[in-house]
Amino acid sequence: MPVKLTMKNSSVQMAKHLANSLSDTYLLTIKTHGYHWNITGPNFYSLHLLLESQYKDLFEAADELAERMRALDVPALGSAQAFHMHTAVKEAGDKPLSAKAMVTDLVKTHEQVRERIEEGRAFAGEIEDSASEDLFIKRLDAHDKMIWMLKSSAA
């Protein structure tokens, strides 16, 4: 028998989806920023600028996700430890990568983050939380654009 979602437990579950997306977004911000600092090669300048625009967008997105959690009266995550407990993003590590490897890793990571955002969007639609669903749709669109731009720059 399916569990009937009450307002309280649906908000708690929605907060978990938001926490996952916030954590993934914050760790992807750090990864993208690190690659921005360390990119080299013939496409350095264009990739450096692209990654800068992406980490800035991701940082703003993290703020929006955290504010949505607060709107649901749930504390927003605010520590590296908390982010690590809720993320699916694998950190970049200390080994320098080629520009191509960085772009490939970012595409893969954006796709992974996008999948988890879609889970949150679907749940928000199920519980008729249109504000969270709209936020997730906005993030899906942003990740689609970032993936497209990264793939296009690697061609």
KABEL-V251140 format. One record per backbone hydrogen bond with DSSP energy under -0.5 kcal/mol. NH is the residue of the N-H (numbers start at 1). CO is the residue of the C=O. If there is no record, write none. Layout:
NH	CO
NH	CO
This chain:
5	3
10	6
11	7
12	8
13	9
14	10
15	11
16	12
17	13
18	14
19	15
20	16
21	17
22	18
23	19
24	20
25	21
26	22
27	23
28	24
29	25
30	26
31	27
32	28
33	29
34	30
35	31
36	32
37	33
38	34
39	35
44	41
47	43
48	44
49	45
50	46
51	47
52	48
53	49
54	50
55	51
56	52
57	53
58	54
59	55
60	56
61	57
62	58
63	59
64	60
65	61
66	62
67	63
68	64
69	65
70	66
71	67
72	68
73	70
74	69
83	79
84	80
85	81
86	82
86	83
87	83
102	98
103	99
104	100
105	101
106	102
107	103
108	104
109	105
110	106
111	107
112	108
113	109
114	110
115	111
116	112
117	113
118	114
119	115
120	116
121	117
122	118
123	119
124	120
125	121
126	122
127	123
128	125
129	124
130	128
133	129
134	130
135	131
136	132
137	133
138	134
139	135
140	136
141	137
142	138
143	139
144	140
145	141
146	142
147	143
148	144
149	145
150	146
151	147
152	148
153	149
154	150
155	151
155	152
